[in-house]
């Protein structure tokens, strides 16, 4: 971490106080949550770190079926939360429990994992699949962006100076909805080579609505819409699941990964999408090893 210019660390206790410091053009500041991001993208010319840990943003609550999560909530608290484990077939919980090691999960915050996504970030994939809302507090207003808009570009590049992500809201999960998340890594604590999150709404065997999101192919998560379109409004059958899986693999945009070839990732995407759809749309009992 390049901190040669660092002169002070501030510990504001209110959101307004933090925004006032961060938006002051006379101060070279950077916001700090868990601090993990700085290990990969050390800031330059920073004179003041603004620690967010004392802000009243560490919480998990359920309101009218929606899940509200404060931005400074550590990932470890998602893992220990019964509310999170019971929501959306455990999708958020399943993603959170496999983020790094226990030490990493104690440091990484929900907001940090979303605002500074890396190709291995996990929460962005499930946030997009579940249609989460991202609350941003500016100096003069509070606004909400859909996850789709938020992840249309690197979030840190469009957030204004002094803007803070304060909360993530996951909408009520429909009774006839199903969700599943799969992450493929070479070792338990390795970064994911690829991960897939699928949320669908069923009436019997008919797929009324579906969202398929792939993470780990590029820095930002991707919806594979051609695969969604082939299933939406149709009865779930194996031939359609196979076709959707193939389309997802073909549609996927990729960046270079030194750990594997492009073909490997496309094959993995096809297998993961097919395996999840066989479980939550076709109600097949798929052994975990067959997903990979």
N, C-alpha and C positions, 0 to 999 in steps of 0.2 A: 504494500500500500504506500503510495507516494503522499506523505503528509508533511513535507518540509515546510510548507507555508501555514500549517495549522497553528492557530493561536488560542482557540477556545472551543469548549463544548457546551452547548446550551441544553437545558432540560425544561422546556416549557410544559406547563401542566394543563393548558387549555388548547383547543384546536385553533381558536382565534389568535392566541399568542404564538403558536408555531407558524401559522400562515403569515403573521406580521413580520416575523424574523426572516422567513424564507423569501418573502416578496420584496424585502428591502434591497434595492439596487446597489446600495453602498456597501453591502456585506456579501462576501463570497461564501455562500453557504451550500450545504448539502444535507438532505434529510437522511437519518439513519434509523432503521428499524432493528433488524437482527444483525445487520452488518455483513452478512454472507456475500452479498453482491460485490462488495469492495474487493474481495479476494480475486474476482475475475475481471472487474472493470474499475480499477482504482481511479478516484477522481483527481483531477489536476487543478492546481491553483485554488485549493479550498482553504479558507481561513477559519471557518467555523462549522463545526458539525452540530446539527440540530437533532438531538435524540428524541424519538417519538414515544419511548417506552412509558412515559408518565401520562400520556394522553388517555382519556377515558374511552379507549377504542379496543380494549381486550374483552370481548364478550361473544357469546353464542346464545341466540334467543329464537324462539319460535312464536310467530305472530300470525294468526289466521291461516296457518298451514305453511306460510313462507318462513324460510330460515334466514336470519340476519346474523352476519358475522363481522365483527369489528376488524379493521385492517391490521391492528397490531397483535391480533390473536396468534400465538405460536401454533405451528402445525401440530405439535404434540397434543395440544388441547382439542384439536379436531379428532385425533385418534382416541382420546379418552372420553369423548362426549357421546352419551347415549342418544341425544337428539340427532347428531350427525350420523351415527350408525344406523338409526332407524329411518333416515330420509332417503328417498330415491333408490331403494333396494341397496342401500349402503354404498352408493357410487363415490360420494365425496370421501367417506371413511376409507374405502378401499384404495383410493388414490393417495390419501394423506399418509396412511400407515406404511407406504412403500417409498416415501420421499426420503432419500438419504439414510443416514443412521439416526439413532436416538439423539445423539449430540446435535446433529444437524436440525432435527425436528424441534428441538428445544430452542433453537436460535431463529430459524427461518419463520418469518411472519406471513400471514395470508396475503396482506397487501403487497409485501415485497415480492412474493412469488408471482403475483399477477402484473405488477408494474414493471418489473425487470425480468421479463421472460427470457430464458435460454432455451436452446433446442431440447434440453432435458427437463424443462419445467413441466409439472404435472397438473397443477390446479387450473391452468388456462384451458386445458383440453376438456375437463369436466364442466368448467364454467360455461364454455361455449355450447357444449352438448345440452346442458340443462337450461339454457336461456337465462343465465344470471344477469342481474343488473348491477352496475358498478357505480357507486356514489362518489362524486368528486366535489370537494369543497374548495371554492375559490375565496378570494378576499371579499367579494361582494355577493356571491350566490352559491347555491347548492344545486347540482345537476346530476342527472342519472343517465348513463349511457348503457345501451345493451352490450352484452359481451361481444356480439357480432361486430358492432361498431368499434368497441374498445380495442379489439384485436385485429382490426382491419389494417393496422400499422403498429410499429413499435410504440407502446403506450408512453414511455418516458420521453419520446420525441415530440409528442403533441400536447403533453401536459404543460400548462403555463407555469412560469416561475411562481412559486408560492401555492400552487395547487396541490391538494392532498387527496389521495384515495382514502376515504374514511370507512366505507362499509361495502360489503358484498351481500346482495339479496338474491337468494335462490327461491323461485316461485313455488307455490303449492304443487305438489306432485299428484297428478290425477290417479284416481283409484284403478283405472284400467290402463295405466302406464307401466312400462317395464324399462329397466335400465341396467346396463352392465359396462364394466370397464376392465380392460385387459392391458397389461404392461409386460413387454418382453425385455428382459435384461440378461446379460451373460452371467452375472453373479448377483447375490442378494442386494448389495449396496451399489451396484453399477448404475450408470445413467442408462435410461431406456434407449434401446435401439429404435423401438416404435411402440406406441400405445394407441388404443382405440377405445372411444367412448360412444355408446349408442343408446339413444332414448327413443322409445316408440310408444304409441297409443294404439291399443287393439280393441276391436269388437269381435269377439270370437277369434277366428283365425285371420280376420281382415286387418291389415295394417292401415290404420286411418291417418296417422302422422308419424314421421320418423326424422331423426337427426343423427347423422353419422359424422363423427369428428375424429380425425387422425392427428396425433401429436408426434413429435420426434422426427418428422420428415424435413421440416423447416423450423425456423425459430418460432414462428407463430402457428397455432393450431389451424387445421383446415377442415372445412366441411366438404364432403365429397357428394355434391348435389346430384350428379347423374345416377349414382348408386341409390340415393334416396328416392329419386323420381321413378325408378323402375319398380319400387315396392309400394309407394304411396297409393292408397285406395284399392289395393289388390289383396287377394287371399294369399297368405304365405304358403308357398310350396317350395320344394327343394330346388327346382330349376330356376326359379326367380332369385332365390338366395344365392345360388351359384353365379348367376348373371350379375347380380348387384355386387358381389365380392370381386368379380373380375373387373367391373367398371370402376370400383373404388381403387383398385390397384393401378389401372391405366390412367385415371384422372389425377392421381397424387403427384404433387410437385415435390421435388427433392433437391436437397443440397448435398454436397459431397460429405461423406462420413468415412473416415479412415479405417473404421472397424469392419466395414462390410461394403459390398458392391450395391449399386442401384438395383440390380435384379433381385438381390437378396431381400432388400427392403420391400420391393413390390410384391414378391412372393409372400413375405411375412404379413403384409397388409391384407392380401387376399385371404390368407388362412385365418387371421384374427377376425376379420369382418364376418367371414362365413361361420366361424365357430360361435361367435356371439349371437348372430342371427338364428342359428340352429337352436340355441338355448332359449332365447327370449321371444322368438317369433314362432318357431316350429315346436317348441317344448320338448326338444330332444335332450337326453342326458348325455352331455359331451364330457368325456374325461379331460381333465386339465391338460394333460400332456398332448392330446390330440389338437389342441389349439395352436401348438407350436411345432 
